[in-house]
Amino acid sequence: AAARSILAFVMQSGSAKTKQRNYLALGVQAVRRLERQMLLALDNGNTRDALHRAMELLSELRTSLLSPQNYYDLYMQATEVLHRLEAYIVEEDSRGGLSVMDLYEQVQHSGNIIPRLYLLATVGSAYIKSKKAPCKDILFDLVELCRGVQHPMRGLFLRNYLSRITRDKLPDKGSIYEGDGGDVKDAIEFVLQNFGEMNKLWVRMQHQGALRDIEKREEERRNLKQLVGTGVVRLSDMDGVDAKIYSQVVLPKLLEVTINCKDVIAQEYLMECIIQVFPDEFHLLTLEDFLKSIQHLKSKVNVNSILVSMMNRLSNFAKESPEKIPKEIDTFALFHVHSDNIIKSKTKMTLEQILSLQAALLNYSSKCYPEKLDNADLVLQSTTALLSRSDVPKELDPACIKLVKSLLLAPLETMKLNVLTLKFYKKLLKMLGLNDRRDLAIKLMETVLATNEPLDTPKKVKTMMIFIEPCLRDSKDSKIKTSETDKVKFVKEQEMVAKLFHQIYVEDTDIQLKIYELMRKFFGQGGVRIKYTIPPLVFGCLNLVDRMKEQKASESKMESTPSDVFRFLMEILDSDFTNTYPALAIRLLLKCATYAGQIKLEDYTYSLMALAFTTYEEEIVDNKSQLSILLLIISSLESMSGFTDEEWENLSSKCAKYSAKLLKKEDQTRALGHCAHLFWPTTPQNGENKSLRDPDNVLKCIQRGLKSANKCKKTKVQVELFIFMLNKFLFFFQRGVSTIDEKFIQGIILLIEESLYSLEGTPEDDAIKKYYVNTIKYIRSKKTEDSPFVTFDLDQITSV
């Protein structure tokens, strides 16, 4: 004792945390020393000495030097020892070595009250196990005796120990103690009585000490709240607590304790405990009573978080088990009424708190009653009215914006496209800034695409386009963004709009065409967005033509015809889109022209090709693009049909003219080589039409191409072009073009042979030589009796 006094004196000079650590270390050291002595006494069968050591050990819990957190550590160390003492008493009583009844009486005459009551609870637990007295008598005896400790912290821990040690000894339904030991009502009464006293002690901690330490005490109380919450958990774990007992006994008592304590911290925590620990089915049956009690809480209690917590709990339950939501109880109406009452009565609620409450209410409605659109619209109406008030700033802070967005997102998950019918959805959406509206538009599109929801009416399409308007066109408050991240985001956004377009499907093709006409108006206002939105519109129209053909085959009635669709396509492609994105427009024009030819709409085929040629001539000025686009036009034209001879000649001549005007000689050669095929069609579409064949123009194109190749200054390129033109000669010679004879082929072979000597041994040069070798091998392979190549004497002109 003297050494301990000296050590305690030394600790006075340290910091507060150091003192606490040292106080705790001393207490734990004493507990462990006395534990060893107690266990030694138990091993020797000396019960009296063991109880004496246990009393000394428990006397450490009388200290007032430790903070609640450190006191908890000491408490756990001390009470852990008592479990071993209890086990010893139970074993000895069963063997007849001692009488637990006599021991229970003896312990009550021990010295200090703190160790006496801890020891009494331990012996009482063993007494209950022995079944030598009714369980309920011992429980109520213990809970009354614990009133003797009125120190808030020490009394709270004592009652927590009583709750812990008796949790498996309650006369609950199905328990071995039920019957003579009591029934479930006795068990509930014991737990409620102990819980009520624990809450009182916990609340009293707030009012001890100086006013300047109030924040510290509040923090300490929050650290100890789980001790009080164990009482509520005990009730929820009891098998005998069914919905009826909960509604008639348990909940009224819990609400009474919560309201009567008149403490903000206690009321917030206990209401949250009730929400979290009891089953959802219980909450649904007692929801009105619970909500009514909220109005009786202290004015500083954050009732918003309580309501939100309950709504979130029940909405998750409804999502997982929708069939368990009782139809006869309109829980949304209860939440809505009480939410309005709270907003009106709690005049100091912040905008963020109110929006949080509204968001939770809408989330609850969306998950529990997804079919009741009026409920969702009612919440949106309230929120819109709230944000329209004069005292609400027009520019909301980030936290409020996040809540408004959650309000608008909540219905999407369950209502999907039905949100488009909500009257106040659009009004609330317009209260957000452009970027936030765009984010919501993207989320709406993601939902539609993920669920594969069809846009099957003009009204639905129009409403959808209005909702995603920030993704369709710029507005006054839009800002130009040039970062790479913004560009990538913009492209993904427009790709999503393009995908959304393909969700439009109506059985009636006439209505579908009208919807496409409506879509064109929306897309036409998009500026640079038309690069991504016009192509799906064009392909949608072509798909619509397919459907019209099928309906015509089935003799279905329809007012619109494929001609109407192609007239619409001409309007789309003969517009600013073509002037802005000519290369893309030409590709679309060629696609449409090809399809028009396939379904025998010759007038549109020629008109579309004429527009493609005009666009090429007027808009394609980039040298690199000219060749690739011209080759695409030539190859597309070659596969088309349905032109008159005059139209074909006109278009073919245009291609030859454009080919000869290309800037680079090598480009001229390649284009003219391909263009020659237009004057001797061999495709399935035009191969049988001999009136389109013009051998003179075939020769003229090849000779012009050869002349351009001859003027090329790069040797490697020139040799490759010669070989390219040789292959063209061979192609037409093999097909019997009268103007292409053997002397032309021999002449170009000699020209190539002379040029090969100027090549070096680079990989590129080797590839060119291999190209030539393969061409000669092809000629040799075709020297058969019925082949035009039979007269070729290659050995005199080439060494290959």
C-alpha positions in Angstrom: 0.0 0.0 0.0 2.9 2.4 0.8 4.6 1.6 -2.5 1.3 2.3 -4.3 0.9 5.6 -2.5 4.4 6.7 -3.6 3.7 5.7 -7.2 0.4 7.6 -7.2 2.2 10.7 -5.9 4.8 10.4 -8.7 2.0 10.2 -11.3 0.7 13.6 -10.3 3.4 15.3 -12.4 2.5 13.7 -15.7 0.1 14.8 -18.5 -3.6 13.8 -18.3 -3.2 10.9 -20.8 -0.1 9.6 -19.0 -1.9 9.8 -15.7 -4.8 7.8 -17.1 -2.5 5.1 -18.5 -0.7 4.9 -15.2 -3.9 4.7 -13.2 -5.2 1.9 -15.5 -1.9 0.1 -15.3 -2.1 0.1 -11.5 -5.7 -1.1 -11.5 -5.0 -3.9 -14.0 -1.9 -4.9 -12.1 -3.9 -5.2 -8.8 -6.7 -7.2 -10.6 -4.3 -9.7 -12.0 -2.5 -10.2 -8.7 -5.7 -10.7 -6.8 -7.0 -13.0 -9.6 -4.0 -15.3 -9.1 -4.7 -15.3 -5.3 -8.4 -16.0 -5.9 -7.7 -18.9 -8.3 -5.2 -20.4 -5.9 -7.8 -20.3 -3.1 -10.4 -22.0 -5.5 -7.9 -24.7 -6.3 -7.4 -25.3 -2.6 -11.2 -25.4 -2.1 -11.1 -22.4 0.2 -14.3 -20.7 -0.9 -14.3 -18.1 1.9 -10.8 -16.9 1.0 -11.6 -16.9 -2.7 -14.7 -14.6 -2.1 -12.5 -12.4 0.0 -10.0 -12.0 -2.8 -12.8 -11.4 -5.3 -14.1 -8.6 -3.1 -10.7 -7.0 -3.0 -10.4 -7.4 -6.8 -13.8 -5.8 -7.4 -12.9 -3.0 -5.0 -10.7 -1.7 -7.9 -14.0 -0.7 -9.6 -14.7 1.8 -6.9 -12.1 4.2 -8.4 -13.1 7.7 -9.6 -9.7 8.4 -11.2 -10.3 6.7 -14.5 -12.0 8.1 -17.6 -15.0 6.1 -18.9 -12.9 4.6 -21.6 -10.1 3.4 -19.3 -12.7 2.4 -16.7 -14.2 0.1 -19.3 -10.9 -1.6 -19.8 -10.5 -2.2 -16.1 -14.1 -3.4 -15.9 -13.6 -6.0 -18.6 -10.5 -7.3 -16.8 -12.3 -7.6 -13.5 -15.5 -9.1 -14.7 -13.7 -11.7 -16.8 -12.4 -13.2 -13.6 -16.0 -13.5 -12.2 -16.9 -16.0 -14.9 -14.5 -18.5 -13.5 -15.8 -17.9 -10.0 -19.3 -18.5 -11.2 -18.3 -21.7 -12.9 -16.7 -22.9 -9.6 -19.8 -22.1 -7.5 -22.1 -23.9 -10.0 -19.8 -27.0 -9.9 -19.5 -27.0 -6.1 -23.2 -26.6 -5.6 -24.0 -29.5 -7.9 -21.5 -31.7 -6.0 -22.9 -30.5 -2.6 -19.6 -28.9 -1.6 -21.5 -25.7 -0.8 -25.0 -24.3 -0.8 -25.5 -21.6 -3.4 -28.6 -20.4 -1.5 -26.6 -19.9 1.7 -23.8 -18.2 -0.3 -26.3 -15.8 -1.9 -27.4 -14.8 1.6 -23.8 -14.5 2.9 -22.6 -12.3 0.1 -25.4 -9.7 0.8 -23.7 -9.0 4.2 -20.3 -8.1 2.6 -18.6 -4.8 3.0 -18.5 -2.1 0.3 -21.6 -1.9 -2.0 -19.8 -1.9 -5.4 -17.9 -5.2 -4.9 -20.8 -6.7 -3.0 -23.3 -6.2 -5.9 -20.9 -7.5 -8.5 -20.3 -10.5 -6.4 -24.0 -10.8 -5.6 -24.9 -10.8 -9.4 -22.3 -13.5 -10.0 -23.6 -15.7 -7.2 -27.2 -14.9 -8.3 -26.4 -16.1 -11.8 -25.2 -19.4 -10.3 -28.3 -19.5 -8.1 -30.5 -19.2 -11.2 -28.7 -22.0 -12.9 -29.3 -24.3 -9.9 -33.1 -23.7 -10.2 -33.4 -23.8 -6.4 -35.4 -20.7 -6.5 -37.7 -19.1 -9.2 -35.7 -17.3 -11.8 -37.8 -14.2 -11.7 -37.5 -13.7 -8.0 -33.7 -13.6 -8.2 -33.7 -11.4 -11.3 -36.0 -8.8 -9.7 -34.1 -9.0 -6.4 -30.9 -8.2 -8.2 -32.3 -5.4 -10.3 -33.7 -3.7 -7.2 -30.5 -4.2 -5.2 -28.5 -2.5 -7.9 -30.4 0.8 -7.1 -27.9 1.0 -4.2 -25.3 2.4 -6.6 -26.3 5.8 -7.8 -22.9 7.0 -9.1 -23.7 7.4 -12.9 -20.6 5.7 -14.4 -20.1 3.0 -11.8 -23.8 2.2 -11.6 -24.0 2.1 -15.4 -21.2 -0.5 -15.6 -22.7 -2.5 -12.8 -26.1 -2.8 -14.5 -24.4 -3.7 -17.8 -22.7 -6.6 -16.0 -26.1 -7.7 -14.6 -27.5 -7.6 -18.2 -24.5 -9.6 -19.6 -24.5 -12.3 -16.9 -28.2 -12.9 -17.0 -28.8 -12.8 -20.8 -28.9 -16.6 -21.1 -30.9 -17.0 -17.9 -34.1 -15.2 -18.7 -37.5 -17.0 -18.5 -37.9 -16.4 -22.2 -40.2 -18.5 -24.5 -38.6 -21.9 -24.9 -36.0 -21.3 -22.2 -35.3 -23.9 -19.5 -36.2 -21.3 -16.9 -39.7 -20.7 -18.3 -42.6 -22.0 -16.2 -42.0 -22.0 -12.5 -39.2 -19.6 -13.0 -41.5 -17.0 -14.7 -42.6 -16.3 -18.2 -41.7 -14.0 -21.1 -43.5 -11.1 -19.5 -41.3 -11.4 -16.4 -38.2 -11.5 -18.7 -39.4 -8.4 -20.6 -40.1 -6.6 -17.3 -36.7 -7.3 -15.9 -34.9 -6.2 -19.1 -37.0 -3.0 -19.4 -36.5 -2.1 -15.7 -32.8 -2.6 -15.9 -32.6 -0.7 -19.2 -34.6 2.2 -17.8 -32.3 2.6 -14.8 -29.2 2.3 -17.1 -30.6 5.1 -19.2 -31.2 7.3 -16.2 -27.6 6.8 -15.0 -26.3 7.5 -18.5 -28.2 10.8 -18.7 -27.1 11.9 -15.2 -23.5 11.7 -16.4 -24.2 14.8 -18.5 -24.9 16.9 -15.4 -21.8 16.0 -13.3 -18.8 18.3 -13.3 -18.1 21.8 -14.4 -19.9 23.5 -17.2 -16.7 24.1 -19.1 -16.3 20.3 -19.5 -19.7 19.7 -21.0 -18.3 18.8 -24.5 -15.9 16.3 -22.9 -18.7 14.7 -21.0 -20.8 14.5 -24.1 -18.0 12.7 -25.9 -17.6 10.3 -22.9 -21.3 9.6 -22.9 -21.2 8.8 -26.7 -18.4 6.4 -26.0 -20.6 4.6 -23.5 -23.8 4.5 -25.5 -23.4 0.8 -26.5 -23.7 -0.1 -22.8 -27.2 1.3 -22.7 -28.1 -0.1 -26.2 -27.4 -3.7 -25.0 -30.8 -3.5 -23.1 -32.6 -2.9 -26.4 -30.6 -5.6 -28.1 -31.6 -8.1 -25.3 -35.3 -7.4 -26.1 -34.9 -7.9 -29.8 -33.1 -11.2 -29.2 -35.9 -12.7 -27.1 -37.9 -15.4 -28.8 -41.0 -14.5 -26.8 -41.1 -10.9 -28.2 -43.5 -11.2 -31.1 -45.3 -8.5 -33.0 -48.2 -8.3 -30.6 -46.0 -8.0 -27.4 -43.7 -5.6 -29.2 -46.5 -3.3 -30.1 -48.4 -3.5 -26.8 -45.6 -3.8 -24.2 -42.0 -3.3 -25.5 -42.3 -0.3 -27.9 -44.6 1.8 -25.6 -42.2 1.3 -22.7 -39.1 2.1 -24.8 -40.7 5.2 -26.2 -41.8 6.3 -22.7 -38.2 5.9 -21.4 -36.8 7.7 -24.4 -39.2 10.7 -24.3 -39.2 11.1 -20.5 -35.4 11.2 -20.2 -35.5 14.6 -22.0 -31.9 14.3 -23.2 -30.9 15.0 -26.8 -28.0 12.5 -27.0 -30.1 9.7 -25.3 -33.2 10.4 -27.5 -31.2 10.4 -30.8 -29.4 7.2 -29.9 -32.3 5.2 -28.4 -34.6 6.0 -31.4 -31.8 4.8 -33.7 -31.4 1.7 -31.6 -35.1 0.9 -31.9 -35.0 1.3 -35.7 -32.0 -0.9 -36.2 -32.4 -3.8 -33.8 -36.1 -4.8 -34.2 -37.4 -6.6 -37.3 -38.9 -4.6 -40.2 -42.2 -6.4 -39.9 -42.5 -4.9 -36.3 -41.8 -1.4 -37.6 -44.5 -1.7 -40.3 -47.1 -2.6 -37.8 -46.2 0.1 -35.2 -45.1 2.8 -37.7 -47.8 5.3 -36.7 -47.0 5.1 -33.0 -43.3 5.5 -33.6 -43.8 8.5 -35.9 -46.2 10.2 -33.4 -43.6 9.8 -30.6 -41.0 11.8 -32.7 -43.0 15.0 -32.2 -42.5 14.7 -28.4 -38.7 14.6 -28.6 -36.5 17.6 -27.6 -36.4 20.4 -30.0 -32.7 20.0 -30.6 -33.0 16.3 -31.5 -32.1 15.7 -35.2 -35.5 14.2 -36.0 -34.6 14.3 -39.7 -31.9 11.6 -39.3 -34.4 9.4 -37.3 -37.0 9.6 -40.1 -34.5 9.1 -42.8 -33.1 6.1 -41.0 -36.5 4.5 -40.6 -37.4 5.2 -44.2 -34.2 3.8 -45.5 -34.6 0.7 -43.4 -38.1 0.0 -44.6 -37.3 0.8 -48.3 -34.4 -1.7 -48.3 -36.8 -4.2 -46.8 -39.4 -3.5 -49.5 -36.7 -3.9 -52.2 -35.7 -7.3 -50.8 -39.2 -8.6 -49.8 -41.9 -6.5 -51.6 -44.5 -9.2 -50.9 -44.2 -8.6 -47.2 -45.4 -5.0 -47.3 -49.0 -5.0 -46.0 -51.4 -3.6 -48.5 -53.8 -2.3 -45.9 -51.2 0.1 -44.4 -50.3 3.2 -46.4 -46.9 3.8 -44.8 -46.0 6.5 -47.3 -49.0 8.6 -46.3 -47.9 8.2 -42.6 -44.3 9.3 -43.4 -45.5 12.2 -45.6 -47.9 13.6 -43.0 -45.4 13.3 -40.2 -42.6 14.7 -42.3 -44.7 17.8 -43.2 -45.6 18.2 -39.5 -42.0 18.1 -38.5 -40.9 20.5 -41.2 -43.6 23.0 -40.0 -42.8 22.6 -36.3 -39.0 22.5 -36.6 -38.6 26.0 -37.9 -34.8 25.9 -37.5 -34.3 22.9 -39.8 -31.7 23.7 -42.5 -32.4 23.4 -46.2 -30.0 20.5 -46.3 -31.9 18.7 -43.6 -35.3 19.2 -45.3 -33.9 18.1 -48.6 -32.4 15.0 -47.0 -35.8 14.2 -45.5 -37.5 14.6 -48.9 -34.9 12.5 -50.6 -35.5 9.7 -48.1 -39.2 10.0 -48.5 -39.0 9.7 -52.3 -36.6 6.8 -52.1 -39.0 5.1 -49.8 -42.0 5.7 -52.1 -40.0 4.5 -55.1 -39.0 1.2 -53.5 -42.2 0.5 -51.5 -44.8 1.8 -53.9 -43.2 2.0 -57.4 -46.6 1.8 -59.1 -47.9 4.8 -57.2 -46.6 7.7 -59.3 -48.7 10.2 -57.4 -46.7 9.6 -54.3 -43.4 10.5 -56.1 -45.0 13.5 -57.7 -46.2 14.7 -54.3 -42.7 14.7 -52.9 -41.3 16.4 -56.0 -44.0 19.0 -55.8 -43.1 19.8 -52.2 -39.4 20.0 -53.1 -40.1 22.3 -56.0 -42.2 24.6 -53.8 -39.5 24.6 -51.2 -36.8 25.6 -53.7 -39.0 28.2 -55.2 -39.4 30.1 -51.9 -37.9 33.6 -51.8 -35.7 32.8 -48.8 -34.0 30.0 -50.6 -30.9 31.0 -52.6 -31.0 30.4 -56.3 -27.5 28.9 -56.3 -27.5 25.9 -54.0 -24.5 24.7 -52.1 -22.9 21.3 -53.2 -24.5 19.3 -50.4 -28.0 20.5 -51.4 -27.4 20.0 -55.1 -26.3 16.4 -54.3 -29.6 15.9 -52.4 -31.7 17.3 -55.2 -29.9 15.0 -57.7 -30.6 12.0 -55.4 -34.3 13.1 -55.4 -34.4 12.9 -59.1 -32.4 9.7 -59.3 -34.4 7.8 -56.7 -37.4 7.0 -58.9 -35.3 5.8 -61.9 -34.3 2.5 -60.4 -37.9 1.3 -59.9 -40.1 3.5 -62.0 -37.7 3.6 -65.1 -39.4 5.5 -67.9 -42.5 6.2 -65.9 -40.6 9.1 -64.4 -41.3 10.9 -67.7 -44.9 11.1 -66.7 -44.2 12.8 -63.4 -45.5 16.4 -63.6 -43.0 18.0 -61.3 -39.9 16.0 -62.3 -39.1 18.3 -65.2 -39.8 21.4 -63.0 -37.4 20.3 -60.4 -34.8 19.3 -63.0 -34.8 22.8 -64.4 -33.8 24.2 -61.0 -30.3 22.6 -61.4 -27.4 23.9 -63.4 -26.4 22.7 -66.8 -23.7 20.2 -65.7 -26.0 18.7 -63.0 -28.8 18.4 -65.6 -26.4 16.7 -68.0 -25.3 14.2 -65.3 -29.0 13.3 -64.6 -29.7 13.1 -68.4 -26.8 10.6 -68.7 -28.1 8.6 -65.8 -31.6 8.5 -67.3 -30.2 7.3 -70.6 -28.1 4.6 -68.8 -31.3 3.4 -67.1 -33.2 3.2 -70.3 -30.4 1.3 -72.1 -29.7 -1.0 -69.2 -33.4 -2.0 -69.0 -33.9 -2.0 -72.7 -37.0 0.1 -72.3 -38.7 0.9 -75.7 -39.6 4.5 -76.6 -42.8 3.5 -78.3 -44.9 6.7 -78.4 -44.3 10.2 -79.8 -45.2 11.7 -76.5 -42.7 9.5 -74.6 -40.0 10.3 -77.2 -40.6 14.0 -77.0 -40.6 13.9 -73.2 -37.4 11.9 -73.2 -35.7 14.4 -75.5 -36.8 17.3 -73.3 -35.3 15.5 -70.2 -32.0 14.9 -72.0 -31.9 18.3 -73.6 -28.5 19.2 -72.0 -27.0 16.4 -74.0 -28.7 17.4 -77.3 -27.8 21.1 -77.6 -25.9 23.9 -75.9 -27.6 26.4 -73.6 -26.9 29.9 -72.5 -25.1 28.8 -69.4 -22.9 26.2 -71.2 -19.1 26.8 -71.2 -16.6 25.6 -73.8 -14.5 22.8 -72.5 -11.3 21.9 -74.3 -9.5 19.4 -72.0 -9.0 15.9 -73.2 -11.1 14.5 -70.3 -14.0 16.7 -71.3 -13.7 15.7 -74.9 -13.7 12.0 -74.1 -16.7 12.6 -71.8 -18.5 14.5 -74.6 -17.9 11.7 -77.1 -19.2 9.0 -74.7 -22.2 11.1 -73.9 -23.1 11.5 -77.6 -22.5 7.8 -78.3 -25.1 7.2 -75.5 -27.6 9.5 -77.3 -27.0 7.5 -80.5 -27.7 4.2 -78.7 -30.8 5.7 -77.1 -32.1 6.5 -80.6 -32.3 2.8 -81.4 -34.6 2.3 -78.4 -37.3 4.0 -80.5 -39.6 1.3 -81.8 -43.3 1.6 -82.8 -45.2 -1.2 -84.5 -46.9 1.4 -86.8 -44.3 2.5 -89.3 -46.2 5.7 -90.0 -45.9 6.8 -86.4 -42.2 5.7 -86.4 -41.5 8.0 -89.4 -43.2 10.9 -87.6 -41.1 10.2 -84.5 -38.0 10.3 -86.7 -39.1 13.6 -88.1 -39.5 14.8 -84.5 -36.0 13.5 -83.6 -34.5 15.4 -86.5 -35.7 18.7 -85.0 -34.0 17.8 -81.7 -30.8 16.6 -83.4 -30.7 19.6 -85.8 -30.1 22.0 -82.8 -27.1 20.1 -81.5 -24.3 21.9 -83.3 -21.2 19.7 -83.4 -23.3 16.9 -81.9 -24.9 16.1 -85.3 -21.7 14.2 -86.1 -22.8 11.6 -83.7 -26.6 11.8 -83.9 -27.4 12.1 -87.6 -25.8 8.7 -88.6 -28.1 6.7 -86.3 -31.1 8.6 -87.7 -30.1 7.7 -91.2 -29.6 4.0 -90.4 -32.8 4.0 -88.5 -34.6 5.3 -91.6 -33.1 2.5 -93.7 -34.2 0.0 -91.2 -37.7 1.5 -91.3 -37.7 0.9 -95.1 -37.0 -2.8 -94.5 -40.0 -2.9 -92.1 -42.2 -1.2 -94.7 -41.2 -3.8 -97.3 -42.2 -6.5 -94.9 -45.5 -4.9 -94.2 -46.2 -4.4 -97.9 -45.5 -8.1 -98.4 -48.0 -9.0 -95.7 -50.5 -6.5 -97.2 -50.6 -4.5 -94.0 -52.1 -1.0 -94.2 -49.7 1.9 -94.1 -49.8 5.5 -95.4 -46.1 6.1 -95.6 -43.9 4.5 -98.3 -40.2 3.9 -98.8 -40.3 6.9 -101.1 -41.4 9.1 -98.2 -38.5 7.8 -96.1 -36.0 8.6 -98.9 -37.5 12.0 -99.4 -36.9 12.5 -95.6 -33.3 11.2 -96.0 -32.6 13.7 -98.8 -33.8 16.5 -96.5 -31.5 15.3 -93.7 -28.4 14.9 -95.9 -28.9 18.0 -98.0 -28.4 20.3 -95.0 -25.8 21.9 -92.8 -24.7 18.5 -91.7 -23.3 17.8 -95.1 -21.5 21.1 -95.3 -20.0 20.6 -91.8 -19.1 16.9 -92.1 -18.8 16.3 -95.8 -16.7 13.1 -95.6 -19.2 11.5 -93.2 -22.1 12.8 -95.3 -20.7 11.2 -98.5 -20.4 7.8 -96.7 -24.1 8.1 -95.7 -25.2 9.3 -99.1 -23.4 6.3 -100.7 -25.1 3.9 -98.3 -28.5 5.4 -99.0 -27.9 5.4 -102.7 -26.9 1.8 -102.7 -29.9 0.8 -100.8 -32.2 2.9 -103.0 -30.9 1.0 -106.0 -31.5 -2.3 -104.4 -35.2 -1.6 -103.8 -35.6 0.0 -107.3 -36.0 3.6 -106.3 -33.8 4.7 -109.2 -34.7 8.4 -109.0 -33.4 8.6 -105.5 -30.3 6.6 -106.3 -29.2 9.1 -108.9 -30.2 12.1 -106.8 -28.2 10.8 -103.8 -25.2 10.1 -105.9 -25.4 13.5 -107.5 -25.5 15.1 -104.0 -22.4 13.0 -103.1 -20.5 14.2 -106.1 -21.5 17.8 -105.5 -20.4 17.5 -101.8 -17.1 16.0 -102.9 -16.5 18.8 -105.4 -17.4 21.6 -103.2 -16.5 20.5 -99.7 -13.6 18.0 -99.8 -10.5 20.1 -100.2 -8.0 18.1 -98.1 -5.6 16.2 -100.4 -5.4 13.2 -98.1 -9.1 12.8 -97.9 -9.8 13.3 -101.6 -8.2 10.0 -102.7 -9.9 7.8 -100.0 -13.3 9.4 -100.5 -13.0 9.2 -104.3 -12.1 5.5 -104.2 -15.1 4.9 -101.9 -17.3 6.7 -104.5 -15.9 4.7 -107.3 -16.3 1.3 -105.5 -19.8 2.2 -104.4 -20.9 3.3 -107.8 -19.5 0.1 -109.4 -21.8 -2.0 -107.1 -25.0 0.1 -107.9 -27.6 -0.6 -110.4 -30.7 1.1 -111.8 -29.1 4.0 -113.7 -29.9 4.8 -117.3 -27.0 4.7 -119.8 -26.8 8.5 -119.8 -26.7 8.7 -116.0 -24.1 6.0 -115.7 -21.9 7.7 -118.3 -22.3 11.0 -116.6 -21.3 9.6 -113.2 -18.5 7.6 -114.6 -17.1 10.5 -116.5 -17.2 12.6 -113.3 -15.2 10.0 -111.5 -12.6 10.0 -114.2 -12.5 13.8 -114.2 -12.0 14.0 -110.4 -9.3 11.3 -110.6 -7.3 13.2 -113.2 -7.5 16.4 -111.0 -6.0 14.9 -107.9 -2.9 16.8 -106.7 -0.4 14.0 -106.4 0.5 12.0 -109.5 0.5 8.7 -107.6 -3.0 9.5 -106.4 -4.1 10.1 -110.0 -2.7 6.8 -111.1 -4.4 4.8 -108.4 -7.8 6.6 -108.9 -7.7 6.3 -112.7 -6.8 2.6 -112.4 -9.9 2.0 -110.3 -12.0 4.3 -112.4 -11.4 2.2 -115.4 -13.6 -0.5 -113.9 -16.6 1.9 -114.3 -16.3 1.7 -118.1 -16.3 -2.1 -118.1 -18.5 -3.2 -115.2 -18.0 -6.7 -113.9 -20.0 -6.7 -110.7 -23.2 -8.9 -110.4 -25.3 -5.7 -110.5 -24.0 -4.4 -113.8 -21.9 -7.1 -115.3 -24.5 -8.3 -117.8 -25.3 -4.8 -119.0 -23.2 -4.5 -122.1 -24.5 -1.1 -123.0 -22.4 0.3 -120.1 -19.2 -1.0 -121.5 -16.8 1.5 -123.2 -13.5 -0.1 -124.2 -12.1 3.3 -125.4 -12.6 4.9 -122.0 -11.1 1.9 -120.3 -7.9 2.3 -122.3 -8.0 6.1 -121.8 -8.2 5.8 -118.0 -5.3 3.2 -117.9 -3.1 5.3 -120.3 -3.7 8.4 -118.3 -2.9 6.6 -115.1 0.3 5.2 -116.7 1.3 8.7 -117.8 0.8 10.0 -114.3 2.9 7.2 -112.9 5.7 8.0 -115.4 5.8 11.5 -114.1 6.2 10.4 -110.5 9.6 11.5 -109.2 10.0 8.8 -106.5 11.5 5.7 -108.1 10.1 3.2 -105.6 6.6 4.6 -105.9 6.9 4.8 -109.7 7.9 1.1 -110.0 5.0 0.1 -107.7 2.6 2.1 -109.7 3.8 0.5 -113.0 3.2 -2.9 -111.5 -0.3 -1.7 -110.3 -1.1 -0.6 -113.9 0.2 -3.8 -115.3 -2.4 -5.7 -113.2 -5.1 -3.4 -114.5 -4.0 -4.2 -118.1 -4.1 -7.9 -117.3 -7.5 -7.7 -115.7 -9.1 -6.1 -118.7 -7.1 -8.1 -121.2 -8.3 -11.3 -119.6 -11.9 -10.1 -119.9 -11.6 -9.4 -123.6 -11.6 -5.6 -123.7 -10.8 -5.0 -127.4 -8.6 -1.9 -126.8 -6.3 -3.7 -124.5 -3.9 -6.0 -126.5 -0.7 -7.9 -125.9 1.6 -5.1 -127.0 0.5 -2.8 -124.2 1.2 -5.5 -121.6 4.6 -6.4 -123.1 5.5 -2.7 -123.2 4.8 -2.1 -119.5 6.6 -5.3 -118.5 9.8 -4.0 -120.4 9.3 -0.6 -118.6 9.2 -2.4 -115.2 12.2 -4.5 -116.0 14.3 -1.4 -116.8 13.1 0.3 -113.6 13.9 -2.7 -111.3 17.6 -2.0 -111.6 17.3 1.3 -109.8 15.8 -0.4 -106.7 18.0 -1.1 -103.7 17.9 -4.0 -101.4 15.7 -2.4 -98.7 12.7 -4.3 -97.3 10.4 -2.0 -99.2 12.2 -2.7 -102.5 12.0 -6.4 -101.8 8.3 -6.1 -101.3 7.9 -4.3 -104.7 10.0 -7.0 -106.4 7.9 -9.7 -104.9 4.7 -7.9 -106.1 6.1 -8.0 -109.6 7.3 -11.6 -109.4 3.8 -12.7 -108.2 2.2 -10.9 -111.2 4.5 -12.6 -113.7 3.8 -16.0 -112.0 0.1 -15.3 -112.4 0.5 -14.7 -116.2 2.5 -17.9 -116.6 -0.2 -19.8 -114.7 -2.8 -18.6 -117.1 -1.0 -19.7 -120.3 -3.4 -22.4 -121.3 -4.9 -23.3 -124.7 -8.2 -21.4 -124.1 -6.5 -18.4 -122.4 -5.7 -15.0 -124.1 -2.3 -15.3 -122.5 -1.3 -18.3 -124.6 0.6 -16.2 -127.1 2.7 -14.4 -124.5 6.4 -15.0 -124.8 7.6 -13.9 -121.4 11.0 -15.4 -121.7 12.1 -12.8 -124.2 11.0 -9.8 -122.1 11.5 -10.9 -118.5 13.9 -13.0 -116.5 11.3 -14.0 -113.9 
